[in-house]
Amino acid sequence: MTIDQVFETSLSYPGSNKYNLLAKKIESVIDTSYQTVSSYSNGSVRVTGFRPGSIIADYEFKVKTNRLSDPNGDDFTSANLNVFKTLQEAGIPVSLNAFSESEQKNLSTTEKWYPFQKIELRCIRPPSVQGEMTWTVNGQDLKDTNRYTITNSGNDLGTLIVNNATEKDNGRYSCIIKRTSLPYIQWQTIILEPRPNILLNMMATTLQCTDQTIRLSCCADNYDVVWVDGTETSEGQTTSGTIQVKLKLVNAFACNGLIGVGNIDDTVTGACENGKEGAITYQCTSGGWSQIEDNCVVKVIKYLQRKVEVLVVEQIPEFVAQLSNATQKNNLEIKQSPVTVQTIVQILVHIANISQNISIDKIVMEGFLQTVDILVSNDTINSWNTLNNNSTSGNTSIELLGAIENISTRLTDDSFTINSTLSLVLNRTVVTTSYSGTSQLSNSTTEILIPQVFKPTSLTIIVFANLDKILPTRNISNKDSRKSVSLINGDVVVVKVNQTLNNISFTFDITNASLVNPQCVFWNFSLDAWDSTGCKVKPSVNKTGKITCECNHTTSFSILMSPFPDKSVLLAYITYIGVAISMASLILCLIIEIIVWKSMTRNDTSYMRHVSIVNIAVSLLIANICFIIGAAVADQEQPTSVGRCSPTVFFMHFFYLALFFWMLISALLLFYRTVMVFSQMSRSTMMAIAFIVGYGAPLLIAVITVASTAGHERYITKKLACWLNWNESRALLAFVIPALTIVAINLVVLIVVLYKMLRRGVGATTQPDEKHALVVIARCVAILTPIFGLTWGFGIGTMVSRDVGIHVVFALLNSLQGFFILVFGTLLDSKIREALAGKLSLRNLTSSNRTRSTSAGPSSSSGPGFFQRMRKRRNMHNVSEASTISAATSSNSSGGSDTFMNA
């Protein structure tokens, strides 16, 4: 009979309360309903057990005569209908087709089944049973025609062949004959014998060049040993055997010992000590053989690992008890063996996985946690350090945490507490309105508060006192635990509930009072790191040494703290203040450009220079506005909204790229005027090229980035900020590569300009404060660096270093780029100051500069372009080079002269 409820592990114990209560209720209902069956013997019904598959109740009863009434007849149909109605009324959900007549049969004549062999099962139809014959395994229809072959010999015999059987084929095989009302089932449970675990005293070895007798031995539990030597075989009649081999070798070796001989850096594999399985790897060094890897697992744990691979649900209670007993009896060996710890974690993960369709009772969970308690004890820390530092086993602790979370979701609705372990406590309860609890561990007072639940719900809370010592410390901003400066500084709390909670708070004891900057975090299995999304630190009132966290979801929680001050707050202040100053400076720069535009754009060189300055200012201003909007969106919600964030990221990406490409235009224009002195390009041509490169290229890159990533929702970051994605799609490269490439090109242009200057030197005809070449170079670098965007080169340092100084310098220089453009690109230009003074009728502000003019034109320490003054000390044969540095004085109709860059 099938009951439509989730199978609970307590139903595997015939002595448990749930088993007895359900069995007695079913027996009473069946006994009453079967009174109408003439051959039924009153009071003889007995429930023989429960099986998973929902809940399958097996029962039997006695009859008064040798021949039972037809189970497919009307009297049984009527009786079963009455059982159905009565059980439904009693709160036991069954369906009309929940009943069947079943018999356990020997469908196979084989007593033992071995891996990779053929299994043949035969179903013989009883004469009185008619109907279609089908096969199932563990309640599932057989659809794989490659693995299963079904044949029928007439109407009375059906045969099922399992080809090349493996451990996955273990289970209950049923031959079902579908009658009109009550199916008839013959079944047998097939369990394959475990694969042989062959142990050798040596795997492979090299021997010294002397005649000697080598003794080889092997054993395999439950199997006879057969030695193969060339074409000869030697069979052992027991589970172990030996064979002697004489070898002659001619060589000398640096290492010699029981495990063999070898030269420097040679490796050899040897057997484990008694009571363990696996192998030890040795390497030959100058001092002899040295152990470099130990893969030996405690023998009983290795046996349980093989057994769990074929474990079926109804065997979970017995298996968990065996595992718990084995770990307690061998706890000293387990704690000192990293590979044994890893093996036990793999076993626990498998148990949690196959438990997802059943309910776990207190007894099973207690055995599970007793095993976990040994794994996370203080004596096991060294083994965990070894596992965490190994690239192949670094996630073992996360696998353990995942297994704990998975199995805790399958607990029964009963209320119980498990606190018999030393380092963890579990509380399972039903919450109706609110919950408040404190850890019952002796060295912990962690508090959990749920102020409100909207309906009664089952709540599971597990507090771990030692799990913080074995879990990695990486978070979503730093995925490498070895480089992380944060530490887990409190208990780890697992919270599981079967409804959504909007508010839950934790008060943690601080383990290390010297740490600062607390972060309330949970382990995000999707991102494989600690994540603070949905959690925040709440100020604790009159609670010294405690941290209170508030979260809006449930999972595994703890606190991360750092031994260093939080640089993110400092960088945030620098960034926002700098961006505000920059935006104000850019607006002022554009206003000045509007005022002096006609006065400053009388020749092609000056015109293109100011066009570049204006577009650089506009692009940076809009990009900064988008940055502020994106920061506001990220602060309001985490993870960031794709719908709200994507438009902001697109325009921010476009205008930041436009900024860089216009800075490239400025650099190339200077390079063109410096190197290609006699080449002339029309203003319209230069404008067309500038706008195509300045805005066309950024638009193309931005659109391609969206098209290639947005469809998979990998365009923007999901955490912390509104910006291009890095972890999933590497979309950020669409900004980094063009930006750094332009910075590199602009740096080359700057070097070329400086080289031209150094070739000419700085002579006596220059101003006194400019006689030293370093003064001129310094002024040139100061003016061109913000316009060429060279400060963005510090971004490389922030990518490869966590040093706070580099991050502060990068944030300071680039957030103030607009201010630097205003100062060095506009205010320090003497001609702009003169034009601005003339427009505003404030010529007295520059009168002191004009009184120092000469016949060659205006000249002051900060007056006309310093490049222009350099040409006065050269003879006529250097006019080409002088014209280069002077930025090619133009002979437009206005008759004015200008330089590309004025100081």
C-alpha positions in Angstrom: 0.0 0.0 0.0 1.4 3.4 -1.0 0.9 6.5 1.3 1.3 9.9 -0.3 3.8 11.3 2.3 7.5 11.9 2.4 9.4 8.9 3.8 10.9 9.6 7.2 14.1 7.7 8.3 12.4 7.0 11.7 10.1 4.6 9.8 13.1 2.4 9.2 13.2 1.6 13.0 10.5 -1.0 14.0 10.8 0.3 17.5 10.3 4.0 16.9 7.2 5.8 17.9 6.2 6.9 14.4 6.7 3.4 13.1 4.5 1.9 15.8 1.8 4.6 15.6 1.4 4.3 11.8 1.6 0.5 11.8 -1.1 0.2 14.5 -3.4 2.6 12.7 -3.0 0.8 9.4 -3.5 -2.6 11.0 -6.6 -1.5 12.8 -8.2 0.0 9.6 -7.3 -3.1 7.5 -8.6 -5.5 10.1 -11.9 -3.7 10.4 -12.3 -3.4 6.6 -11.4 -7.0 5.8 -14.1 -8.4 8.0 -16.2 -8.6 4.8 -13.7 -11.0 3.1 -14.9 -14.5 3.9 -11.5 -16.1 4.1 -9.8 -13.4 6.2 -8.6 -14.5 9.6 -9.7 -11.8 12.1 -6.8 -9.9 13.9 -4.1 -11.5 11.7 -3.0 -8.5 9.7 0.5 -7.3 10.5 2.6 -4.4 9.0 6.0 -5.9 8.1 7.8 -2.7 7.3 7.9 0.7 5.5 9.9 1.5 2.4 10.6 4.8 0.6 8.8 5.7 -2.7 6.5 8.1 -0.9 5.8 5.6 1.9 5.2 2.0 0.9 3.7 0.0 3.7 4.1 -3.8 3.4 1.6 -5.9 5.3 0.5 -9.5 5.5 -2.5 -11.4 6.9 -3.7 -15.0 7.4 -6.6 -16.8 5.8 -8.9 -19.4 7.2 -8.7 -21.8 4.3 -5.9 -23.0 2.0 -7.3 -21.0 -0.8 -7.6 -17.2 -0.5 -10.4 -15.3 -2.2 -9.3 -13.8 -5.4 -7.4 -10.6 -4.5 -8.8 -9.1 -7.8 -12.3 -10.1 -6.8 -15.2 -7.9 -5.7 -14.8 -8.6 -2.0 -11.2 -7.4 -1.9 -12.0 -4.4 -4.1 -14.8 -3.4 -1.7 -12.6 -4.0 1.4 -9.7 -1.9 -0.1 -12.1 0.9 -1.0 -13.2 1.0 2.7 -9.6 1.0 3.8 -8.9 4.0 1.5 -11.9 6.0 2.9 -11.1 5.2 6.5 -7.4 6.1 6.2 -8.2 9.3 4.4 -10.6 10.3 7.2 -7.8 9.5 9.7 -5.4 11.9 8.0 -3.3 9.2 6.2 -3.3 10.2 2.4 -3.7 7.2 0.2 -5.1 6.8 -3.3 -7.6 4.3 -4.8 -4.8 2.6 -6.8 -2.4 2.5 -3.8 -3.0 -1.2 -3.2 -1.2 -4.1 -4.8 -0.5 -7.8 -4.1 3.2 -8.5 -4.0 5.5 -11.4 -3.4 9.2 -11.5 -2.8 10.6 -14.1 -5.2 14.1 -15.3 -6.3 13.9 -13.8 -9.8 17.5 -14.7 -10.3 19.1 -18.1 -9.7 22.4 -16.5 -9.0 23.3 -16.0 -5.4 25.9 -13.3 -5.8 26.2 -10.6 -8.5 29.5 -8.9 -9.5 30.2 -5.6 -11.3 30.4 -5.7 -15.1 28.5 -9.0 -15.4 25.1 -9.7 -16.9 22.2 -10.1 -14.5 19.2 -12.2 -15.7 15.9 -12.0 -13.9 12.9 -14.3 -14.7 9.3 -13.6 -13.9 6.9 -16.6 -14.0 3.2 -15.7 -14.2 0.9 -17.6 -11.7 -1.9 -19.4 -13.6 -4.6 -17.3 -12.0 -3.0 -13.9 -12.8 -3.7 -12.3 -16.1 -2.7 -9.0 -17.6 0.2 -7.0 -19.2 3.6 -7.7 -17.7 6.1 -4.7 -17.1 9.3 -4.2 -15.2 10.5 -1.4 -12.9 13.6 -0.8 -10.8 13.2 1.3 -7.7 9.8 2.2 -8.9 11.0 3.6 -12.2 10.2 2.3 -15.7 13.1 0.9 -17.7 13.7 3.1 -20.7 17.4 2.5 -21.5 17.3 -0.2 -24.1 21.1 -0.4 -24.2 21.3 -1.4 -20.5 18.1 -3.4 -20.3 16.8 -6.1 -22.5 13.2 -7.4 -21.9 11.9 -10.6 -23.6 8.7 -12.5 -23.2 8.4 -16.3 -23.8 4.8 -16.8 -24.4 2.3 -15.5 -21.8 3.8 -17.1 -18.7 7.5 -16.0 -18.7 9.1 -12.6 -18.8 12.9 -12.1 -18.7 14.8 -8.9 -17.9 18.6 -8.8 -18.7 20.7 -6.1 -17.1 23.8 -5.7 -19.4 27.2 -4.8 -17.9 25.8 -4.2 -14.4 27.3 -1.6 -12.1 26.6 -0.3 -8.6 24.1 2.1 -10.1 21.9 -0.9 -10.9 21.4 -1.9 -7.3 17.9 -1.8 -6.0 14.5 -3.4 -6.0 13.5 -5.0 -9.3 9.7 -5.6 -9.8 7.8 -7.6 -12.3 4.3 -6.0 -12.4 1.3 -7.7 -13.9 -1.5 -5.2 -14.3 -4.8 -6.6 -13.4 -8.1 -4.8 -13.6 -8.1 -3.6 -10.0 -5.2 -5.0 -7.9 -1.8 -5.2 -9.6 0.3 -8.4 -8.9 4.0 -7.8 -8.2 7.0 -10.2 -7.9 10.1 -8.4 -6.6 13.7 -9.0 -5.6 16.4 -6.7 -4.3 19.7 -6.9 -6.2 22.8 -5.7 -4.5 26.1 -6.1 -6.4 29.2 -7.3 -4.5 31.7 -4.5 -3.9 34.6 -4.2 -6.3 37.8 -5.8 -5.1 40.1 -3.5 -3.2 43.5 -4.9 -4.1 46.3 -4.0 -1.8 50.0 -4.5 -2.8 53.1 -4.2 -0.7 54.6 -2.2 -3.6 53.2 -0.7 -6.7 56.3 -0.3 -8.9 59.9 -0.2 -7.9 63.5 -0.2 -9.3 66.0 -2.6 -7.8 69.7 -2.6 -7.2 71.9 -4.5 -9.6 72.4 -7.6 -7.5 70.9 -11.0 -7.6 68.1 -11.1 -5.0 64.8 -12.5 -4.2 61.9 -10.0 -4.1 58.8 -10.8 -2.2 55.6 -9.4 -3.6 52.3 -9.7 -1.7 48.7 -8.6 -2.3 45.3 -9.1 -0.7 41.7 -8.5 -1.7 38.9 -8.8 0.7 36.2 -11.4 -0.2 38.1 -12.4 -3.4 40.6 -15.1 -4.3 44.0 -13.9 -5.5 45.3 -14.9 -9.0 48.9 -13.9 -9.8 49.8 -13.4 -13.5 53.4 -13.6 -14.5 53.8 -13.6 -18.3 51.7 -16.5 -19.5 51.8 -18.3 -16.2 49.3 -17.9 -13.4 49.5 -18.7 -9.7 46.2 -19.0 -7.9 45.8 -18.6 -4.2 43.0 -20.4 -2.4 42.7 -17.7 0.3 42.3 -14.0 0.2 46.0 -13.4 0.0 49.0 -14.8 -1.8 52.7 -14.3 -2.6 55.1 -14.9 -5.4 58.9 -14.6 -5.5 60.7 -13.0 -8.5 64.4 -13.0 -9.2 65.7 -9.9 -11.0 69.1 -8.8 -12.4 69.7 -5.1 -12.9 72.9 -3.2 -13.8 73.0 0.3 -12.4 74.0 2.4 -9.4 71.5 4.6 -7.6 71.5 7.6 -5.2 68.7 6.2 -3.0 68.4 2.7 -1.6 65.8 1.3 0.8 63.0 -1.0 1.4 60.8 0.8 -1.1 63.4 0.4 -3.8 66.3 2.4 -5.4 66.4 5.5 -7.6 68.2 8.6 -8.7 67.8 12.2 -7.6 64.2 13.5 -8.2 62.9 10.0 -9.0 59.6 9.1 -7.3 58.2 5.8 -6.1 54.9 4.7 -4.7 54.8 2.6 -1.5 52.1 0.9 0.5 50.4 2.4 3.6 50.8 1.2 7.1 48.6 -1.4 8.6 45.0 -0.3 9.0 45.1 2.1 6.1 44.5 1.9 2.3 46.0 4.0 -0.4 49.6 4.8 -1.3 52.5 7.0 -0.1 54.7 8.7 -2.7 58.4 9.1 -2.0 61.0 11.3 -3.8 64.7 10.6 -4.0 66.8 13.5 -2.5 70.4 13.8 -1.5 69.5 12.6 1.9 67.6 9.5 0.7 63.9 8.8 0.2 61.6 11.6 1.4 57.8 11.3 1.7 56.1 14.0 -0.5 52.5 12.8 -0.5 50.4 10.6 1.8 47.1 9.3 0.3 46.5 6.7 3.0 42.9 6.5 4.3 41.8 4.7 7.4 40.6 1.3 6.2 37.2 1.3 7.7 36.5 4.8 6.2 37.6 3.6 2.8 35.2 0.6 3.2 32.4 3.0 4.0 33.3 5.2 1.0 32.8 2.2 -1.3 29.6 1.2 0.5 28.0 4.7 0.2 28.3 4.6 -3.6 25.6 1.8 -3.6 23.6 3.1 -0.6 19.9 3.1 -0.9 17.6 5.4 1.1 16.3 2.8 3.5 19.8 2.0 4.5 20.7 5.6 5.6 20.0 5.2 9.3 22.1 2.1 9.7 24.9 3.6 7.5 25.0 6.9 9.4 25.3 5.0 12.7 28.2 3.0 11.2 30.0 6.1 10.0 29.5 7.8 13.4 30.9 4.8 15.3 33.8 4.5 12.9 34.9 8.1 13.2 34.6 8.0 17.0 36.7 4.8 17.3 39.3 6.1 14.9 39.2 9.8 15.7 43.0 10.1 16.4 44.0 8.7 13.1 41.3 10.7 11.3 42.3 14.0 12.8 45.9 13.6 11.7 45.1 12.5 8.1 43.9 15.2 5.7 43.0 12.7 3.0 40.8 10.7 5.5 39.1 14.0 6.5 38.4 14.7 2.8 37.1 11.1 2.3 34.6 11.5 5.2 33.4 14.8 3.7 32.7 13.1 0.4 30.7 10.5 2.3 28.7 13.1 4.1 28.0 14.9 0.8 26.7 11.7 -0.8 24.4 11.1 2.2 23.0 14.6 2.0 22.4 14.2 -1.7 20.4 11.0 -1.5 18.4 12.3 1.4 16.7 15.0 -0.6 13.5 13.1 -1.2 13.0 11.8 2.4 12.7 13.3 5.9 15.6 13.0 8.3 14.8 12.3 12.0 16.7 13.2 15.1 18.7 10.0 15.4 20.1 10.2 11.8 20.9 13.9 12.2 22.6 13.3 15.5 24.8 10.7 14.0 25.6 13.0 11.1 26.6 15.8 13.4 28.7 13.6 15.6 30.8 12.8 12.6 31.0 16.5 11.6 32.0 17.4 15.2 35.1 15.2 14.9 36.0 16.7 11.6 35.8 20.3 12.9 37.5 19.8 16.2 40.6 21.8 17.2 42.8 18.8 16.8 41.9 18.6 13.1 43.0 22.2 12.2 46.4 21.1 10.8 44.7 18.7 8.4 42.3 21.4 7.3 45.2 23.8 6.7 46.8 21.1 4.4 43.5 20.6 2.5 42.8 24.4 2.1 46.3 25.1 0.8 46.0 22.4 -1.9 44.4 23.5 -5.2 42.6 20.1 -5.6 41.1 20.0 -2.1 40.7 23.7 -1.3 36.9 23.5 -1.4 36.5 20.6 0.9 35.4 22.8 3.8 32.7 24.4 1.5 31.6 20.9 0.5 31.1 20.1 4.1 29.1 23.3 4.8 27.0 22.5 1.7 26.3 19.0 3.0 25.2 20.4 6.4 22.9 22.9 4.8 21.4 20.3 2.4 20.6 17.7 5.0 19.3 20.3 7.5 16.6 21.2 4.9 15.2 17.6 5.1 14.6 17.4 8.9 11.2 16.3 10.1 8.8 18.8 11.6 9.4 17.6 15.1 11.0 19.9 17.7 14.3 18.7 19.1 17.7 19.8 20.2 21.1 18.2 19.5 23.8 19.4 21.8 25.7 16.3 22.7 28.7 17.4 20.6 31.6 19.6 21.7 31.7 22.3 19.0 28.1 22.6 17.6 24.5 22.7 18.7 21.3 22.2 16.6 17.9 23.5 17.6 14.9 22.4 15.5 11.6 24.0 16.5 8.3 25.3 15.1 7.9 29.1 15.2 4.4 30.6 15.3 5.0 34.3 15.9 8.6 35.1 16.7 11.9 33.5 17.9 14.7 34.4 20.2 17.4 32.0 21.2 21.0 31.8 22.5 23.7 29.3 21.7 23.9 26.5 24.3 27.6 25.9 23.7 29.8 26.5 26.7 32.1 29.0 25.0 29.5 30.9 22.9 26.6 33.2 23.6 25.6 33.9 20.0 22.0 35.2 19.9 19.5 34.8 17.1 16.3 36.9 16.9 13.5 36.6 14.4 11.0 39.3 15.3 8.1 38.1 13.2 6.9 35.2 11.1 3.8 35.4 9.1 2.7 31.8 9.5 3.8 28.8 11.6 7.1 27.5 10.2 9.8 24.9 11.0 13.1 26.5 11.9 16.5 24.9 12.1 19.5 26.7 13.7 23.0 25.2 13.9 25.7 27.1 15.7 29.3 26.1 15.0 32.1 27.2 17.4 35.0 25.9 15.3 33.8 26.1 11.7 35.4 29.6 11.4 38.8 28.0 11.7 38.4 25.8 8.6 36.3 27.9 6.1 38.0 30.1 3.6 38.0 33.9 4.1 37.6 35.0 0.5 34.8 37.4 -0.3 33.3 38.6 -3.6 35.8 41.4 -3.9 38.8 39.1 -3.3 38.4 35.5 -4.4 41.8 34.4 -3.2 41.8 33.4 0.5 45.6 33.4 0.6 45.6 37.1 -0.3 42.6 38.1 1.9 43.3 40.2 4.9 39.9 39.5 6.5 39.3 36.8 9.1 36.2 35.0 10.3 35.8 36.5 13.8 32.9 34.7 15.3 30.7 31.6 15.2 29.2 30.3 12.0 25.4 30.0 12.1 23.3 28.0 9.7 19.7 29.0 9.6 17.1 27.1 7.6 13.4 27.9 7.4 10.6 26.8 5.0 9.3 30.3 4.3 10.8 33.7 3.4 11.9 35.9 6.3 12.4 39.6 5.9 14.3 40.2 9.1 16.6 38.1 11.2 19.4 39.4 13.5 22.4 37.8 15.0 24.6 39.0 17.9 28.1 37.4 17.6 30.8 37.2 20.2 34.0 38.7 18.8 36.7 36.0 18.9 39.6 38.4 18.3 39.1 41.9 19.8 42.1 43.4 17.9 40.3 43.1 14.6 38.3 46.0 13.1 35.9 46.8 10.3 33.2 44.1 10.8 31.2 42.8 7.8 28.1 40.8 8.2 28.3 38.1 5.6 26.8 34.8 4.4 28.4 32.1 2.2 27.2 32.5 -1.4 27.5 29.1 -3.0 26.8 30.6 -6.5 29.7 33.1 -6.2 31.8 30.7 -4.0 32.7 33.5 -1.5 31.4 35.4 1.5 28.8 37.9 0.5 27.3 40.8 2.4 24.3 41.3 0.2 21.1 41.7 2.3 23.1 42.0 5.6 24.3 45.0 7.5 26.1 45.7 10.8 23.8 47.1 13.4 25.3 49.2 16.3 25.3 47.2 19.5 24.1 49.0 22.6 26.0 48.3 25.8 27.5 45.1 24.4 31.2 45.3 24.5 32.9 42.6 22.4 29.8 41.8 20.3 28.7 42.5 16.8 25.0 42.6 15.8 24.0 41.8 12.2 20.6 42.2 10.5 19.8 40.2 7.4 16.8 39.7 5.1 17.4 36.0 4.2 18.5 32.7 5.7 21.6 30.6 5.0 25.1 30.3 6.7 26.2 33.5 8.4 29.2 34.8 10.2 31.3 38.0 10.5 34.5 39.0 8.6 36.9 41.4 10.2 40.2 42.8 9.2 43.4 43.7 11.1 43.7 46.9 9.0 41.5 50.0 8.7 38.9 49.9 6.0 40.3 51.6 2.9 37.0 51.5 1.1 35.5 54.3 3.3 38.6 56.5 2.6 38.5 55.8 -1.1 34.8 56.6 -1.2 35.3 60.0 0.4 38.1 60.8 -1.9 36.2 59.7 -5.0 32.9 61.5 -4.3 34.6 64.8 -3.2 37.0 64.6 -6.1 34.2 64.0 -8.6 32.2 66.9 -7.2 35.2 69.2 -7.6 35.9 67.9 -11.0 32.3 68.4 -12.2 32.3 72.0 -11.0 35.7 72.6 -12.6 34.5 71.2 -15.9 31.4 73.4 -15.9 33.6 76.4 -15.3 36.0 75.3 -18.0 33.2 75.1 -20.5 31.9 78.5 -19.5 35.4 80.0 -20.1 35.7 78.3 -23.4 32.4 79.8 -24.5 33.5 83.2 -23.5 36.9 83.1 -25.2 36.0 80.9 -28.2 36.1 83.5 -31.0 39.3 85.0 -29.6 41.1 81.7 -29.3 40.2 79.9 -32.5 41.7 82.1 -35.2 43.9 79.4 -36.8 43.5 75.7 -37.4 45.9 74.5 -34.7 44.3 76.6 -32.0 40.8 75.7 -33.2 41.5 72.0 -33.0 43.1 72.3 -29.6 40.1 74.0 -28.1 37.7 71.6 -29.9 39.6 68.8 -28.2 39.5 70.5 -24.8 35.7 71.1 -25.0 34.9 67.5 -26.0 37.2 66.2 -23.3 35.4 68.3 -20.8 31.9 67.4 -22.0 32.7 63.7 -22.1 34.2 63.6 -18.7 31.4 65.7 -17.2 28.7 63.4 -18.6 30.7 60.3 -17.6 30.9 61.6 -14.0 27.2 62.3 -13.9 26.6 58.7 -15.0 29.0 57.6 -12.3 27.0 59.4 -9.6 23.7 57.8 -10.9 25.3 54.3 -11.0 26.6 54.7 -7.5 23.2 55.8 -6.2 21.5 52.7 -7.9 24.1 50.4 -6.4 23.7 51.9 -2.9 19.9 51.4 -3.1 19.8 47.7 -4.0 22.0 44.7 -4.0 22.4 42.7 -6.2 22.2 45.5 -8.7 19.1 45.8 -10.9 19.8 44.9 -14.6 17.0 47.1 -15.8 18.1 50.2 -13.8 21.8 49.7 -14.1 22.3 48.7 -17.7 21.4 52.1 -19.3 23.7 53.9 -16.8 26.6 51.5 -17.5 26.1 51.9 -21.3 26.4 55.7 -21.2 29.1 55.7 -18.6 31.1 53.2 -20.8 30.5 55.3 -23.9 31.4 58.7 -22.5 34.5 57.4 -20.6 35.7 55.8 -23.9 34.9 59.1 -25.7 37.0 60.9 -23.1 40.0 58.6 -23.8 39.6 58.9 -27.6 39.4 62.7 -27.5 42.6 62.6 -25.3 44.1 60.5 -28.1 43.0 63.1 -30.6 44.8 65.8 -28.6 48.0 63.7 -28.4 48.0 62.8 -32.1 47.4 66.5 -33.0 50.4 67.5 -31.0 52.4 64.7 -32.5 51.3 65.8 -36.0 52.3 69.4 -35.5 55.6 68.4 -33.9 56.8 65.8 -36.4 55.0 66.6 -39.6 55.9 70.3 -39.7 55.3 71.1 -43.4 52.3 68.8 -43.8 49.0 70.7 -43.9 45.5 69.2 -43.4 42.4 71.2 -43.8 40.2 72.1 -40.8 37.2 70.2 -42.2 39.3 67.0 -42.6 40.7 67.3 -39.1 37.2 67.8 -37.7 35.8 64.8 -39.5 38.6 62.5 -38.4 38.4 63.9 -34.8 34.6 63.3 -34.4 34.7 59.9 -36.1 37.4 58.7 -33.8 36.2 60.6 -30.8 32.6 59.4 -30.8 32.3 56.7 -33.5 34.9 54.3 -32.1 33.5 54.5 -28.5 29.9 54.0 -29.8 31.0 50.9 -31.8 32.8 49.4 -28.8 29.9 50.1 -26.4 27.3 48.6 -28.8 29.3 45.5 -29.5 29.8 45.0 -25.7 26.1 45.2 -25.1 25.2 42.9 -28.0 27.7 40.2 -26.9 26.9 40.1 -23.2 23.4 41.6 -22.5 21.5 38.6 -23.7 23.0 36.3 -21.1 22.6 39.0 -18.4 26.4 39.2 -18.1 26.7 42.9 -19.2 26.9 44.4 -15.7 28.3 43.4 -12.4 25.8 41.8 -10.0 27.5 43.0 -6.9 28.8 46.2 -5.3 28.6 48.6 -8.2 27.0 49.6 -11.5 29.8 48.8 -14.0 30.9 46.4 -16.6 30.9 42.7 -15.7 34.2 40.9 -15.0 33.7 37.6 -13.4 31.3 36.0 -15.9 31.9 37.7 -19.3 35.0 39.8 -18.9 33.0 42.7 -20.4 35.3 45.1 -18.5 38.0 44.4 -21.0 36.0 46.5 -23.5 37.0 49.5 -21.4 40.4 48.5 -20.0 42.0 47.5 -23.3 41.1 50.7 -25.2 41.9 52.9 -22.2 45.3 51.5 -21.4 46.2 51.4 -25.1 45.4 55.1 -25.5 47.3 55.9 -22.3 50.4 54.0 -23.7 50.1 55.9 -27.1 49.8 59.2 -25.3 52.8 58.4 -23.1 54.9 57.7 -26.3 53.8 61.1 -27.7 54.8 62.8 -24.5 58.2 61.1 -24.7 58.7 62.2 -28.3 57.9 65.8 -27.4 60.3 65.7 -24.5 63.0 64.2 -26.7 62.6 67.0 -29.2 63.0 69.5 -26.4 66.1 67.9 -25.0 67.7 67.7 -28.4 67.5 71.5 -28.7 68.4 72.2 -25.1 67.3 75.4 -23.3 69.6 78.4 -24.1 70.4 81.8 -22.7 67.7 83.5 -24.6 65.0 81.8 -22.5 63.6 83.3 -19.4 65.8 83.0 -16.3 63.4 80.6 -14.5 63.4 78.3 -17.6 67.2 78.0 -18.2 67.3 74.6 -16.7 65.8 71.9 -19.0 64.1 70.2 -16.0 61.9 73.2 -15.4 60.6 73.1 -18.9 60.1 69.4 -18.8 58.3 69.5 -15.5 56.0 72.2 -16.9 55.3 70.2 -20.0 54.6 67.0 -18.1 52.3 68.9 -15.7 50.3 70.4 -18.5 50.0 67.3 -20.8 49.4 64.6 -18.1 45.8 65.4 -17.4 45.0 66.2 -21.0 46.5 63.0 -22.2 44.9 60.9 -19.3 48.3 59.5 -18.2 47.1 59.4 -14.6 44.9 56.5 -15.6 48.0 54.4 -15.9 47.9 54.0 -12.1 44.9 51.8 -12.7 47.4 49.0 -13.6 48.8 49.3 -10.1 45.3 48.9 -8.5 44.8 45.7 -10.5 48.0 44.0 -9.3 48.4 45.5 -5.8 46.2 45.8 -2.7 48.5 48.6 -1.3 46.2 51.3 0.0 48.7 54.0 -1.2 48.3 53.1 -4.9 44.5 53.0 -4.6 44.5 56.4 -2.9 46.8 58.0 -5.5 44.6 56.5 -8.3 41.4 57.7 -6.8 42.8 61.2 -6.0 44.3 61.9 -9.4 41.5 60.6 -11.6 38.6 61.9 -9.5 40.2 65.4 -9.9 41.0 65.1 -13.6 38.4 67.8 -14.4 40.1 70.1 -11.9 43.5 69.5 -13.5 42.0 70.1 -17.0 40.7 73.5 -15.8 43.9 74.5 -14.2 46.5 73.2 -16.7 44.4 73.3 -19.9 42.7 76.6 -19.3 43.7 78.9 -16.5 47.5 78.6 -17.0 47.1 79.5 -20.7 48.2 83.1 -20.8 46.3 83.8 -24.0 43.1 82.5 -22.5 43.6 84.7 -19.5 44.2 87.7 -21.6 41.2 87.0 -23.8 39.0 86.4 -20.7 40.3 89.6 -19.1 39.5 91.5 -22.3 36.0 90.1 -22.5 35.3 90.9 -18.8 37.0 94.3 -19.0 39.5 93.2 -16.4 42.7 93.9 -18.3 44.4 95.3 -15.2 44.7 91.8 -14.0 47.1 91.0 -16.8 48.8 94.4 -17.1 51.9 93.3 -15.3 52.3 90.5 -17.9 51.9 92.9 -20.9 54.5 95.4 -19.6 57.2 92.7 -20.0 56.5 92.1 -23.7 59.3 92.3 -26.3 59.5 92.9 -30.1 59.2 89.1 -30.5 55.8 89.1 -28.9 54.5 88.7 -25.4 56.8 87.0 -23.0 56.6 86.2 -19.3 57.3 83.4 -16.9 53.8 82.1 -17.5 53.0 84.0 -20.7 53.2 82.8 -24.3 54.0 79.2 -25.2 57.4 78.1 -24.0 57.8 76.0 -27.2 57.5 79.2 -29.2 60.4 80.8 -27.3 62.7 77.9 -28.0 63.0 78.6 -31.7 64.8 82.0 -31.1 68.2 80.4 -30.3 68.5 78.4 -33.5 70.1 79.4 -36.8 68.2 79.4 -40.0 69.2 75.8 -40.9 67.2 74.6 -37.9 64.0 76.4 -38.9 62.3 73.2 -39.6 62.8 71.9 -36.1 62.0 75.2 -34.6 58.8 75.4 -36.4 57.9 71.9 -35.2 58.2 72.9 -31.6 56.4 76.2 -32.1 53.4 74.2 -33.3 53.5 75.5 -36.8 52.5 79.1 -36.8 49.6 79.5 -39.2 49.1 82.3 -41.8 45.4 82.5 -41.8 43.6 85.6 -42.8 43.4 86.7 -39.3 47.1 87.1 -39.3 47.5 85.9 -35.7 49.9 83.2 -34.4 49.4 80.5 -31.8 50.8 77.4 -30.4 49.1 74.1 -29.7 49.9 74.4 -26.0 50.4 77.6 -24.2 51.8 77.9 -20.7 
